């Protein structure tokens, strides 16, 4: 889940309630830098896919020694 907290974008994780990341824009494209609140997870680039002005998916990862996978999150509309 991505929301605005204290004027900053924050990503939270349903199955990791103590973990979150602060997102900061990286240039003028659809990439951001994610700085996790638990430094062991690292500082990683997040890529967003935007269609018609809305985020439809994003990819992110954590430090390689924790998990080498890149995770893709798709927007689900109800």
mmCIF file of the N, C-alpha and C atoms, coordinates in Angstrom:
data_MODEL
# 
_entry.id   MODEL 
# 
loop_
_atom_site.group_PDB 
_atom_site.id 
_atom_site.type_symbol 
_atom_site.label_atom_id 
_atom_site.label_alt_id 
_atom_site.label_comp_id 
_atom_site.label_asym_id 
_atom_site.label_entity_id 
_atom_site.label_seq_id 
_atom_site.pdbx_PDB_ins_code 
_atom_site.Cartn_x 
_atom_site.Cartn_y 
_atom_site.Cartn_z 
_atom_site.occupancy 
_atom_site.B_iso_or_equiv 
_atom_site.pdbx_formal_charge 
_atom_site.auth_seq_id 
_atom_site.auth_comp_id 
_atom_site.auth_asym_id 
_atom_site.auth_atom_id 
_atom_site.pdbx_PDB_model_num 
ATOM 1   N N  . UNK A 1 1  ? 0.851   -1.170  0.000   1.00 0.00 ? 1  UNK A N  1 
ATOM 2   C CA . UNK A 1 1  ? 0.000   0.000   0.000   1.00 0.00 ? 1  UNK A CA 1 
ATOM 3   C C  . UNK A 1 1  ? 0.897   1.234   0.000   1.00 0.00 ? 1  UNK A C  1 
ATOM 4   N N  . UNK A 1 2  ? 0.545   2.238   -0.784  1.00 0.00 ? 2  UNK A N  1 
ATOM 5   C CA . UNK A 1 2  ? 1.297   3.489   -0.826  1.00 0.00 ? 2  UNK A CA 1 
ATOM 6   C C  . UNK A 1 2  ? 0.368   4.609   -0.401  1.00 0.00 ? 2  UNK A C  1 
ATOM 7   N N  . UNK A 1 3  ? 0.833   5.406   0.553   1.00 0.00 ? 3  UNK A N  1 
ATOM 8   C CA . UNK A 1 3  ? 0.024   6.521   1.045   1.00 0.00 ? 3  UNK A CA 1 
ATOM 9   C C  . UNK A 1 3  ? 0.938   7.699   1.367   1.00 0.00 ? 3  UNK A C  1 
ATOM 10  N N  . UNK A 1 4  ? 0.324   8.851   1.626   1.00 0.00 ? 4  UNK A N  1 
ATOM 11  C CA . UNK A 1 4  ? 1.084   10.033  2.014   1.00 0.00 ? 4  UNK A CA 1 
ATOM 12  C C  . UNK A 1 4  ? 1.069   10.153  3.533   1.00 0.00 ? 4  UNK A C  1 
ATOM 13  N N  . UNK A 1 5  ? 2.255   10.268  4.126   1.00 0.00 ? 5  UNK A N  1 
ATOM 14  C CA . UNK A 1 5  ? 2.401   10.405  5.576   1.00 0.00 ? 5  UNK A CA 1 
ATOM 15  C C  . UNK A 1 5  ? 3.346   11.577  5.830   1.00 0.00 ? 5  UNK A C  1 
ATOM 16  N N  . UNK A 1 6  ? 2.859   12.581  6.524   1.00 0.00 ? 6  UNK A N  1 
ATOM 17  C CA . UNK A 1 6  ? 3.667   13.768  6.836   1.00 0.00 ? 6  UNK A CA 1 
ATOM 18  C C  . UNK A 1 6  ? 4.283   14.388  5.585   1.00 0.00 ? 6  UNK A C  1 
ATOM 19  N N  . UNK A 1 7  ? 3.516   14.423  4.494   1.00 0.00 ? 7  UNK A N  1 
ATOM 20  C CA . UNK A 1 7  ? 3.970   15.054  3.259   1.00 0.00 ? 7  UNK A CA 1 
ATOM 21  C C  . UNK A 1 7  ? 4.909   14.212  2.413   1.00 0.00 ? 7  UNK A C  1 
ATOM 22  N N  . UNK A 1 8  ? 5.138   12.955  2.811   1.00 0.00 ? 8  UNK A N  1 
ATOM 23  C CA . UNK A 1 8  ? 6.022   12.060  2.060   1.00 0.00 ? 8  UNK A CA 1 
ATOM 24  C C  . UNK A 1 8  ? 5.253   10.817  1.640   1.00 0.00 ? 8  UNK A C  1 
ATOM 25  N N  . UNK A 1 9  ? 5.690   10.207  0.527   1.00 0.00 ? 9  UNK A N  1 
ATOM 26  C CA . UNK A 1 9  ? 5.092   8.950   0.109   1.00 0.00 ? 9  UNK A CA 1 
ATOM 27  C C  . UNK A 1 9  ? 5.704   7.810   0.911   1.00 0.00 ? 9  UNK A C  1 
ATOM 28  N N  . UNK A 1 10 ? 4.841   6.915   1.390   1.00 0.00 ? 10 UNK A N  1 
ATOM 29  C CA . UNK A 1 10 ? 5.294   5.782   2.194   1.00 0.00 ? 10 UNK A CA 1 
ATOM 30  C C  . UNK A 1 10 ? 4.666   4.505   1.651   1.00 0.00 ? 10 UNK A C  1 
ATOM 31  N N  . UNK A 1 11 ? 5.489   3.478   1.492   1.00 0.00 ? 11 UNK A N  1 
ATOM 32  C CA . UNK A 1 11 ? 5.004   2.166   1.088   1.00 0.00 ? 11 UNK A CA 1 
ATOM 33  C C  . UNK A 1 11 ? 5.024   1.269   2.322   1.00 0.00 ? 11 UNK A C  1 
ATOM 34  N N  . UNK A 1 12 ? 3.916   0.558   2.541   1.00 0.00 ? 12 UNK A N  1 
ATOM 35  C CA . UNK A 1 12 ? 3.810   -0.374  3.661   1.00 0.00 ? 12 UNK A CA 1 
ATOM 36  C C  . UNK A 1 12 ? 3.503   -1.763  3.117   1.00 0.00 ? 12 UNK A C  1 
ATOM 37  N N  . UNK A 1 13 ? 3.703   -2.768  3.943   1.00 0.00 ? 13 UNK A N  1 
ATOM 38  C CA . UNK A 1 13 ? 3.595   -4.156  3.507   1.00 0.00 ? 13 UNK A CA 1 
ATOM 39  C C  . UNK A 1 13 ? 2.691   -4.927  4.456   1.00 0.00 ? 13 UNK A C  1 
ATOM 40  N N  . UNK A 1 14 ? 1.640   -5.488  3.923   1.00 0.00 ? 14 UNK A N  1 
ATOM 41  C CA . UNK A 1 14 ? 0.616   -6.171  4.715   1.00 0.00 ? 14 UNK A CA 1 
ATOM 42  C C  . UNK A 1 14 ? 1.193   -7.258  5.621   1.00 0.00 ? 14 UNK A C  1 
ATOM 43  N N  . UNK A 1 15 ? 2.129   -8.029  5.111   1.00 0.00 ? 15 UNK A N  1 
ATOM 44  C CA . UNK A 1 15 ? 2.659   -9.163  5.879   1.00 0.00 ? 15 UNK A CA 1 
ATOM 45  C C  . UNK A 1 15 ? 3.914   -8.816  6.682   1.00 0.00 ? 15 UNK A C  1 
ATOM 46  N N  . UNK A 1 16 ? 4.315   -7.545  6.645   1.00 0.00 ? 16 UNK A N  1 
ATOM 47  C CA . UNK A 1 16 ? 5.473   -7.065  7.413   1.00 0.00 ? 16 UNK A CA 1 
ATOM 48  C C  . UNK A 1 16 ? 5.087   -5.738  8.059   1.00 0.00 ? 16 UNK A C  1 
ATOM 49  N N  . UNK A 1 17 ? 4.254   -5.759  9.094   1.00 0.00 ? 17 UNK A N  1 
ATOM 50  C CA . UNK A 1 17 ? 3.692   -4.522  9.654   1.00 0.00 ? 17 UNK A CA 1 
ATOM 51  C C  . UNK A 1 17 ? 4.718   -3.552  10.242  1.00 0.00 ? 17 UNK A C  1 
ATOM 52  N N  . UNK A 1 18 ? 5.907   -4.023  10.591  1.00 0.00 ? 18 UNK A N  1 
ATOM 53  C CA . UNK A 1 18 ? 6.930   -3.135  11.157  1.00 0.00 ? 18 UNK A CA 1 
ATOM 54  C C  . UNK A 1 18 ? 7.858   -2.549  10.096  1.00 0.00 ? 18 UNK A C  1 
ATOM 55  N N  . UNK A 1 19 ? 7.635   -2.899  8.837   1.00 0.00 ? 19 UNK A N  1 
ATOM 56  C CA . UNK A 1 19 ? 8.501   -2.448  7.751   1.00 0.00 ? 19 UNK A CA 1 
ATOM 57  C C  . UNK A 1 19 ? 7.765   -1.446  6.872   1.00 0.00 ? 19 UNK A C  1 
ATOM 58  N N  . UNK A 1 20 ? 8.450   -0.359  6.530   1.00 0.00 ? 20 UNK A N  1 
ATOM 59  C CA . UNK A 1 20 ? 7.919   0.583   5.538   1.00 0.00 ? 20 UNK A CA 1 
ATOM 60  C C  . UNK A 1 20 ? 9.087   1.246   4.828   1.00 0.00 ? 20 UNK A C  1 
ATOM 61  N N  . UNK A 1 21 ? 8.788   1.889   3.717   1.00 0.00 ? 21 UNK A N  1 
ATOM 62  C CA . UNK A 1 21 ? 9.813   2.612   2.974   1.00 0.00 ? 21 UNK A CA 1 
ATOM 63  C C  . UNK A 1 21 ? 9.328   3.999   2.611   1.00 0.00 ? 21 UNK A C  1 
ATOM 64  N N  . UNK A 1 22 ? 10.222  4.980   2.673   1.00 0.00 ? 22 UNK A N  1 
ATOM 65  C CA . UNK A 1 22 ? 9.923   6.346   2.238   1.00 0.00 ? 22 UNK A CA 1 
ATOM 66  C C  . UNK A 1 22 ? 10.347  6.452   0.777   1.00 0.00 ? 22 UNK A C  1 
ATOM 67  N N  . UNK A 1 23 ? 9.463   7.000   -0.066  1.00 0.00 ? 23 UNK A N  1 
ATOM 68  C CA . UNK A 1 23 ? 9.733   7.121   -1.495  1.00 0.00 ? 23 UNK A CA 1 
ATOM 69  C C  . UNK A 1 23 ? 10.063  8.560   -1.854  1.00 0.00 ? 23 UNK A C  1 
ATOM 70  N N  . UNK A 1 24 ? 11.162  8.747   -2.594  1.00 0.00 ? 24 UNK A N  1 
ATOM 71  C CA . UNK A 1 24 ? 11.556  10.069  -3.070  1.00 0.00 ? 24 UNK A CA 1 
ATOM 72  C C  . UNK A 1 24 ? 11.746  9.996   -4.578  1.00 0.00 ? 24 UNK A C  1 
ATOM 73  N N  . UNK A 1 25 ? 11.255  11.002  -5.329  1.00 0.00 ? 25 UNK A N  1 
ATOM 74  C CA . UNK A 1 25 ? 11.385  10.974  -6.788  1.00 0.00 ? 25 UNK A CA 1 
ATOM 75  C C  . UNK A 1 25 ? 12.851  10.948  -7.228  1.00 0.00 ? 25 UNK A C  1 
ATOM 76  N N  . UNK A 1 26 ? 13.093  10.226  -8.293  1.00 0.00 ? 26 UNK A N  1 
ATOM 77  C CA . UNK A 1 26 ? 14.423  10.116  -8.877  1.00 0.00 ? 26 UNK A CA 1 
ATOM 78  C C  . UNK A 1 26 ? 14.338  10.700  -10.285 1.00 0.00 ? 26 UNK A C  1 
ATOM 79  N N  . UNK A 1 27 ? 14.581  11.988  -10.406 1.00 0.00 ? 27 UNK A N  1 
ATOM 80  C CA . UNK A 1 27 ? 14.453  12.637  -11.708 1.00 0.00 ? 27 UNK A CA 1 
ATOM 81  C C  . UNK A 1 27 ? 12.998  12.884  -12.052 1.00 0.00 ? 27 UNK A C  1 
ATOM 82  N N  . UNK A 1 28 ? 12.724  12.975  -13.351 1.00 0.00 ? 28 UNK A N  1 
ATOM 83  C CA . UNK A 1 28 ? 11.371  13.313  -13.791 1.00 0.00 ? 28 UNK A CA 1 
ATOM 84  C C  . UNK A 1 28 ? 10.641  12.140  -14.423 1.00 0.00 ? 28 UNK A C  1 
ATOM 85  N N  . UNK A 1 29 ? 11.171  10.943  -14.296 1.00 0.00 ? 29 UNK A N  1 
ATOM 86  C CA . UNK A 1 29 ? 10.483  9.790   -14.871 1.00 0.00 ? 29 UNK A CA 1 
ATOM 87  C C  . UNK A 1 29 ? 9.678   9.085   -13.787 1.00 0.00 ? 29 UNK A C  1 
ATOM 88  N N  . UNK A 1 30 ? 9.364   7.845   -13.991 1.00 0.00 ? 30 UNK A N  1 
ATOM 89  C CA . UNK A 1 30 ? 8.499   7.116   -13.057 1.00 0.00 ? 30 UNK A CA 1 
ATOM 90  C C  . UNK A 1 30 ? 9.308   6.247   -12.101 1.00 0.00 ? 30 UNK A C  1 
ATOM 91  N N  . UNK A 1 31 ? 10.483  6.742   -11.707 1.00 0.00 ? 31 UNK A N  1 
ATOM 92  C CA . UNK A 1 31 ? 11.330  6.010   -10.773 1.00 0.00 ? 31 UNK A CA 1 
ATOM 93  C C  . UNK A 1 31 ? 11.483  6.802   -9.476  1.00 0.00 ? 31 UNK A C  1 
ATOM 94  N N  . UNK A 1 32 ? 11.557  6.057   -8.386  1.00 0.00 ? 32 UNK A N  1 
ATOM 95  C CA . UNK A 1 32 ? 11.720  6.647   -7.061  1.00 0.00 ? 32 UNK A CA 1 
ATOM 96  C C  . UNK A 1 32 ? 12.811  5.884   -6.326  1.00 0.00 ? 32 UNK A C  1 
ATOM 97  N N  . UNK A 1 33 ? 13.344  6.488   -5.287  1.00 0.00 ? 33 UNK A N  1 
ATOM 98  C CA . UNK A 1 33 ? 14.272  5.814   -4.383  1.00 0.00 ? 33 UNK A CA 1 
ATOM 99  C C  . UNK A 1 33 ? 13.488  5.458   -3.125  1.00 0.00 ? 33 UNK A C  1 
ATOM 100 N N  . UNK A 1 34 ? 13.587  4.206   -2.714  1.00 0.00 ? 34 UNK A N  1 
ATOM 101 C CA . UNK A 1 34 ? 12.920  3.744   -1.500  1.00 0.00 ? 34 UNK A CA 1 
ATOM 102 C C  . UNK A 1 34 ? 13.971  3.544   -0.410  1.00 0.00 ? 34 UNK A C  1 
ATOM 103 N N  . UNK A 1 35 ? 13.808  4.279   0.683   1.00 0.00 ? 35 UNK A N  1 
ATOM 104 C CA . UNK A 1 35 ? 14.675  4.123   1.846   1.00 0.00 ? 35 UNK A CA 1 
ATOM 105 C C  . UNK A 1 35 ? 13.856  3.437   2.933   1.00 0.00 ? 35 UNK A C  1 
ATOM 106 N N  . UNK A 1 36 ? 14.226  2.210   3.246   1.00 0.00 ? 36 UNK A N  1 
ATOM 107 C CA . UNK A 1 36 ? 13.476  1.431   4.227   1.00 0.00 ? 36 UNK A CA 1 
ATOM 108 C C  . UNK A 1 36 ? 13.765  1.915   5.645   1.00 0.00 ? 36 UNK A C  1 
ATOM 109 N N  . UNK A 1 37 ? 12.780  1.798   6.523   1.00 0.00 ? 37 UNK A N  1 
ATOM 110 C CA . UNK A 1 37 ? 12.970  2.204   7.916   1.00 0.00 ? 37 UNK A CA 1 
ATOM 111 C C  . UNK A 1 37 ? 13.903  1.253   8.662   1.00 0.00 ? 37 UNK A C  1 
ATOM 112 N N  . UNK A 1 38 ? 14.070  0.053   8.160   1.00 0.00 ? 38 UNK A N  1 
ATOM 113 C CA . UNK A 1 38 ? 15.033  -0.901  8.720   1.00 0.00 ? 38 UNK A CA 1 
ATOM 114 C C  . UNK A 1 38 ? 16.198  -0.981  7.732   1.00 0.00 ? 38 UNK A C  1 
ATOM 115 N N  . UNK A 1 39 ? 17.303  -0.341  8.062   1.00 0.00 ? 39 UNK A N  1 
ATOM 116 C CA . UNK A 1 39 ? 18.410  -0.124  7.137   1.00 0.00 ? 39 UNK A CA 1 
ATOM 117 C C  . UNK A 1 39 ? 18.938  -1.410  6.504   1.00 0.00 ? 39 UNK A C  1 
ATOM 118 N N  . UNK A 1 40 ? 18.761  -2.544  7.161   1.00 0.00 ? 40 UNK A N  1 
ATOM 119 C CA . UNK A 1 40 ? 19.245  -3.815  6.618   1.00 0.00 ? 40 UNK A CA 1 
ATOM 120 C C  . UNK A 1 40 ? 18.600  -4.131  5.261   1.00 0.00 ? 40 UNK A C  1 
ATOM 121 N N  . UNK A 1 41 ? 17.409  -3.586  4.996   1.00 0.00 ? 41 UNK A N  1 
ATOM 122 C CA . UNK A 1 41 ? 16.724  -3.824  3.728   1.00 0.00 ? 41 UNK A CA 1 
ATOM 123 C C  . UNK A 1 41 ? 17.305  -2.997  2.595   1.00 0.00 ? 41 UNK A C  1 
ATOM 124 N N  . UNK A 1 42 ? 18.122  -2.004  2.913   1.00 0.00 ? 42 UNK A N  1 
ATOM 125 C CA . UNK A 1 42 ? 18.819  -1.231  1.898   1.00 0.00 ? 42 UNK A CA 1 
ATOM 126 C C  . UNK A 1 42 ? 18.054  -0.014  1.410   1.00 0.00 ? 42 UNK A C  1 
ATOM 127 N N  . UNK A 1 43 ? 18.625  0.609   0.386   1.00 0.00 ? 43 UNK A N  1 
ATOM 128 C CA . UNK A 1 43 ? 18.024  1.741   -0.326  1.00 0.00 ? 43 UNK A CA 1 
ATOM 129 C C  . UNK A 1 43 ? 17.939  1.290   -1.773  1.00 0.00 ? 43 UNK A C  1 
ATOM 130 N N  . UNK A 1 44 ? 16.734  1.228   -2.322  1.00 0.00 ? 44 UNK A N  1 
ATOM 131 C CA . UNK A 1 44 ? 16.544  0.634   -3.642  1.00 0.00 ? 44 UNK A CA 1 
ATOM 132 C C  . UNK A 1 44 ? 15.688  1.509   -4.548  1.00 0.00 ? 44 UNK A C  1 
ATOM 133 N N  . UNK A 1 45 ? 15.879  1.319   -5.844  1.00 0.00 ? 45 UNK A N  1 
ATOM 134 C CA . UNK A 1 45 ? 15.083  2.021   -6.843  1.00 0.00 ? 45 UNK A CA 1 
ATOM 135 C C  . UNK A 1 45 ? 13.742  1.307   -7.017  1.00 0.00 ? 45 UNK A C  1 
ATOM 136 N N  . UNK A 1 46 ? 12.675  2.086   -7.157  1.00 0.00 ? 46 UNK A N  1 
ATOM 137 C CA . UNK A 1 46 ? 11.328  1.557   -7.397  1.00 0.00 ? 46 UNK A CA 1 
ATOM 138 C C  . UNK A 1 46 ? 10.864  2.096   -8.741  1.00 0.00 ? 46 UNK A C  1 
ATOM 139 N N  . UNK A 1 47 ? 10.351  1.221   -9.584  1.00 0.00 ? 47 UNK A N  1 
ATOM 140 C CA . UNK A 1 47 ? 9.863   1.629   -10.902 1.00 0.00 ? 47 UNK A CA 1 
ATOM 141 C C  . UNK A 1 47 ? 8.344   1.513   -10.941 1.00 0.00 ? 47 UNK A C  1 
ATOM 142 N N  . UNK A 1 48 ? 7.696   2.592   -11.369 1.00 0.00 ? 48 UNK A N  1 
ATOM 143 C CA . UNK A 1 48 ? 6.246   2.614   -11.501 1.00 0.00 ? 48 UNK A CA 1 
ATOM 144 C C  . UNK A 1 48 ? 5.861   2.587   -12.967 1.00 0.00 ? 48 UNK A C  1 
ATOM 145 N N  . UNK A 1 49 ? 4.763   1.909   -13.280 1.00 0.00 ? 49 UNK A N  1 
ATOM 146 C CA . UNK A 1 49 ? 4.189   1.967   -14.622 1.00 0.00 ? 49 UNK A CA 1 
ATOM 147 C C  . UNK A 1 49 ? 2.903   2.773   -14.505 1.00 0.00 ? 49 UNK A C  1 
ATOM 148 N N  . UNK A 1 50 ? 2.823   3.842   -15.287 1.00 0.00 ? 50 UNK A N  1 
ATOM 149 C CA . UNK A 1 50 ? 1.680   4.750   -15.227 1.00 0.00 ? 50 UNK A CA 1 
ATOM 150 C C  . UNK A 1 50 ? 0.943   4.710   -16.558 1.00 0.00 ? 50 UNK A C  1 
ATOM 151 N N  . UNK A 1 51 ? -0.375  4.581   -16.492 1.00 0.00 ? 51 UNK A N  1 
ATOM 152 C CA . UNK A 1 51 ? -1.235  4.636   -17.678 1.00 0.00 ? 51 UNK A CA 1 
ATOM 153 C C  . UNK A 1 51 ? -2.379  5.587   -17.392 1.00 0.00 ? 51 UNK A C  1 
ATOM 154 N N  . UNK A 1 52 ? -2.623  6.502   -18.305 1.00 0.00 ? 52 UNK A N  1 
ATOM 155 C CA . UNK A 1 52 ? -3.693  7.493   -18.140 1.00 0.00 ? 52 UNK A CA 1 
ATOM 156 C C  . UNK A 1 52 ? -3.574  8.243   -16.815 1.00 0.00 ? 52 UNK A C  1 
ATOM 157 N N  . UNK A 1 53 ? -2.336  8.540   -16.404 1.00 0.00 ? 53 UNK A N  1 
ATOM 158 C CA . UNK A 1 53 ? -2.111  9.311   -15.187 1.00 0.00 ? 53 UNK A CA 1 
ATOM 159 C C  . UNK A 1 53 ? -2.269  8.537   -13.888 1.00 0.00 ? 53 UNK A C  1 
ATOM 160 N N  . UNK A 1 54 ? -2.440  7.211   -13.967 1.00 0.00 ? 54 UNK A N  1 
ATOM 161 C CA . UNK A 1 54 ? -2.611  6.396   -12.760 1.00 0.00 ? 54 UNK A CA 1 
ATOM 162 C C  . UNK A 1 54 ? -1.581  5.273   -12.722 1.00 0.00 ? 54 UNK A C  1 
ATOM 163 N N  . UNK A 1 55 ? -1.105  4.979   -11.523 1.00 0.00 ? 55 UNK A N  1 
ATOM 164 C CA . UNK A 1 55 ? -0.170  3.869   -11.357 1.00 0.00 ? 55 UNK A CA 1 
ATOM 165 C C  . UNK A 1 55 ? -0.925  2.564   -11.549 1.00 0.00 ? 55 UNK A C  1 
ATOM 166 N N  . UNK A 1 56 ? -0.422  1.707   -12.442 1.00 0.00 ? 56 UNK A N  1 
ATOM 167 C CA . UNK A 1 56 ? -1.051  0.405   -12.656 1.00 0.00 ? 56 UNK A CA 1 
ATOM 168 C C  . UNK A 1 56 ? -0.206  -0.740  -12.090 1.00 0.00 ? 56 UNK A C  1 
ATOM 169 N N  . UNK A 1 57 ? 1.096   -0.490  -11.910 1.00 0.00 ? 57 UNK A N  1 
ATOM 170 C CA . UNK A 1 57 ? 1.957   -1.503  -11.289 1.00 0.00 ? 57 UNK A CA 1 
ATOM 171 C C  . UNK A 1 57 ? 3.256   -0.852  -10.878 1.00 0.00 ? 57 UNK A C  1 
ATOM 172 N N  . UNK A 1 58 ? 3.951   -1.505  -9.961  1.00 0.00 ? 58 UNK A N  1 
ATOM 173 C CA . UNK A 1 58 ? 5.295   -1.055  -9.612  1.00 0.00 ? 58 UNK A CA 1 
ATOM 174 C C  . UNK A 1 58 ? 6.146   -2.253  -9.233  1.00 0.00 ? 58 UNK A C  1 
ATOM 175 N N  . UNK A 1 59 ? 7.462   -2.071  -9.374  1.00 0.00 ? 59 UNK A N  1 
ATOM 176 C CA . UNK A 1 59 ? 8.422   -3.114  -9.041  1.00 0.00 ? 59 UNK A CA 1 
ATOM 177 C C  . UNK A 1 59 ? 9.363   -2.597  -7.973  1.00 0.00 ? 59 UNK A C  1 
ATOM 178 N N  . UNK A 1 60 ? 9.677   -3.465  -7.032  1.00 0.00 ? 60 UNK A N  1 
ATOM 179 C CA . UNK A 1 60 ? 10.643  -3.081  -6.001  1.00 0.00 ? 60 UNK A CA 1 
ATOM 180 C C  . UNK A 1 60 ? 11.366  -4.305  -5.479  1.00 0.00 ? 60 UNK A C  1 
ATOM 181 N N  . UNK A 1 61 ? 12.443  -4.051  -4.743  1.00 0.00 ? 61 UNK A N  1 
ATOM 182 C CA . UNK A 1 61 ? 13.215  -5.136  -4.148  1.00 0.00 ? 61 UNK A CA 1 
ATOM 183 C C  . UNK A 1 61 ? 13.880  -4.637  -2.872  1.00 0.00 ? 61 UNK A C  1 
ATOM 184 N N  . UNK A 1 62 ? 14.500  -5.577  -2.173  1.00 0.00 ? 62 UNK A N  1 
ATOM 185 C CA . UNK A 1 62 ? 15.245  -5.254  -0.950  1.00 0.00 ? 62 UNK A CA 1 
ATOM 186 C C  . UNK A 1 62 ? 16.704  -5.652  -1.179  1.00 0.00 ? 62 UNK A C  1 
ATOM 187 N N  . UNK A 1 63 ? 17.535  -5.511  -0.168  1.00 0.00 ? 63 UNK A N  1 
ATOM 188 C CA . UNK A 1 63 ? 18.951  -5.867  -0.282  1.00 0.00 ? 63 UNK A CA 1 
ATOM 189 C C  . UNK A 1 63 ? 19.099  -7.310  -0.774  1.00 0.00 ? 63 UNK A C  1 
ATOM 190 N N  . UNK A 1 64 ? 20.045  -7.527  -1.691  1.00 0.00 ? 64 UNK A N  1 
ATOM 191 C CA . UNK A 1 64 ? 20.231  -8.838  -2.313  1.00 0.00 ? 64 UNK A CA 1 
ATOM 192 C C  . UNK A 1 64 ? 20.482  -9.962  -1.313  1.00 0.00 ? 64 UNK A C  1 
ATOM 193 N N  . UNK A 1 65 ? 21.188  -9.699  -0.226  1.00 0.00 ? 65 UNK A N  1 
ATOM 194 C CA . UNK A 1 65 ? 21.489  -10.782 0.714   1.00 0.00 ? 65 UNK A CA 1 
ATOM 195 C C  . UNK A 1 65 ? 20.265  -11.193 1.530   1.00 0.00 ? 65 UNK A C  1 
ATOM 196 N N  . UNK A 1 66 ? 19.193  -10.390 1.491   1.00 0.00 ? 66 UNK A N  1 
ATOM 197 C CA . UNK A 1 66 ? 17.938  -10.765 2.150   1.00 0.00 ? 66 UNK A CA 1 
ATOM 198 C C  . UNK A 1 66 ? 17.054  -11.524 1.178   1.00 0.00 ? 66 UNK A C  1 
ATOM 199 N N  . UNK A 1 67 ? 16.925  -10.985 -0.043  1.00 0.00 ? 67 UNK A N  1 
ATOM 200 C CA . UNK A 1 67 ? 16.057  -11.588 -1.058  1.00 0.00 ? 67 UNK A CA 1 
ATOM 201 C C  . UNK A 1 67 ? 16.460  -11.035 -2.418  1.00 0.00 ? 67 UNK A C  1 
ATOM 202 N N  . UNK A 1 68 ? 16.834  -11.899 -3.343  1.00 0.00 ? 68 UNK A N  1 
ATOM 203 C CA . UNK A 1 68 ? 17.275  -11.462 -4.673  1.00 0.00 ? 68 UNK A CA 1 
ATOM 204 C C  . UNK A 1 68 ? 16.119  -11.182 -5.632  1.00 0.00 ? 68 UNK A C  1 
ATOM 205 N N  . UNK A 1 69 ? 14.914  -11.512 -5.241  1.00 0.00 ? 69 UNK A N  1 
ATOM 206 C CA . UNK A 1 69 ? 13.755  -11.339 -6.129  1.00 0.00 ? 69 UNK A CA 1 
ATOM 207 C C  . UNK A 1 69 ? 13.375  -9.871  -6.287  1.00 0.00 ? 69 UNK A C  1 
ATOM 208 N N  . UNK A 1 70 ? 12.873  -9.536  -7.469  1.00 0.00 ? 70 UNK A N  1 
ATOM 209 C CA . UNK A 1 70 ? 12.246  -8.239  -7.713  1.00 0.00 ? 70 UNK A CA 1 
ATOM 210 C C  . UNK A 1 70 ? 10.742  -8.514  -7.716  1.00 0.00 ? 70 UNK A C  1 
ATOM 211 N N  . UNK A 1 71 ? 10.008  -7.793  -6.902  1.00 0.00 ? 71 UNK A N  1 
ATOM 212 C CA . UNK A 1 71 ? 8.572   -8.032  -6.765  1.00 0.00 ? 71 UNK A CA 1 
ATOM 213 C C  . UNK A 1 71 ? 7.776   -7.016  -7.569  1.00 0.00 ? 71 UNK A C  1 
ATOM 214 N N  . UNK A 1 72 ? 6.746   -7.512  -8.246  1.00 0.00 ? 72 UNK A N  1 
ATOM 215 C CA . UNK A 1 72 ? 5.853   -6.656  -9.024  1.00 0.00 ? 72 UNK A CA 1 
ATOM 216 C C  . UNK A 1 72 ? 4.495   -6.639  -8.348  1.00 0.00 ? 72 UNK A C  1 
ATOM 217 N N  . UNK A 1 73 ? 3.976   -5.436  -8.122  1.00 0.00 ? 73 UNK A N  1 
ATOM 218 C CA . UNK A 1 73 ? 2.667   -5.249  -7.509  1.00 0.00 ? 73 UNK A CA 1 
ATOM 219 C C  . UNK A 1 73 ? 1.744   -4.627  -8.548  1.00 0.00 ? 73 UNK A C  1 
ATOM 220 N N  . UNK A 1 74 ? 0.630   -5.302  -8.825  1.00 0.00 ? 74 UNK A N  1 
ATOM 221 C CA . UNK A 1 74 ? -0.357  -4.812  -9.787  1.00 0.00 ? 74 UNK A CA 1 
ATOM 222 C C  . UNK A 1 74 ? -1.532  -4.189  -9.053  1.00 0.00 ? 74 UNK A C  1 
ATOM 223 N N  . UNK A 1 75 ? -2.031  -3.091  -9.607  1.00 0.00 ? 75 UNK A N  1 
ATOM 224 C CA . UNK A 1 75 ? -3.206  -2.441  -9.026  1.00 0.00 ? 75 UNK A CA 1 
ATOM 225 C C  . UNK A 1 75 ? -4.436  -3.294  -9.320  1.00 0.00 ? 75 UNK A C  1 
ATOM 226 N N  . UNK A 1 76 ? -5.228  -3.528  -8.300  1.00 0.00 ? 76 UNK A N  1 
ATOM 227 C CA . UNK A 1 76 ? -6.470  -4.289  -8.448  1.00 0.00 ? 76 UNK A CA 1 
ATOM 228 C C  . UNK A 1 76 ? -7.620  -3.312  -8.281  1.00 0.00 ? 76 UNK A C  1 
ATOM 229 N N  . UNK A 1 77 ? -8.463  -3.237  -9.290  1.00 0.00 ? 77 UNK A N  1 
ATOM 230 C CA . UNK A 1 77 ? -9.628  -2.357  -9.190  1.00 0.00 ? 77 UNK A CA 1 
ATOM 231 C C  . UNK A 1 77 ? -10.846 -3.187  -8.846  1.00 0.00 ? 77 UNK A C  1 
ATOM 232 N N  . UNK A 1 78 ? -11.674 -2.623  -7.998  1.00 0.00 ? 78 UNK A N  1 
ATOM 233 C CA . UNK A 1 78 ? -12.876 -3.351  -7.558  1.00 0.00 ? 78 UNK A CA 1 
ATOM 234 C C  . UNK A 1 78 ? -14.077 -2.871  -8.320  1.00 0.00 ? 78 UNK A C  1 
# 
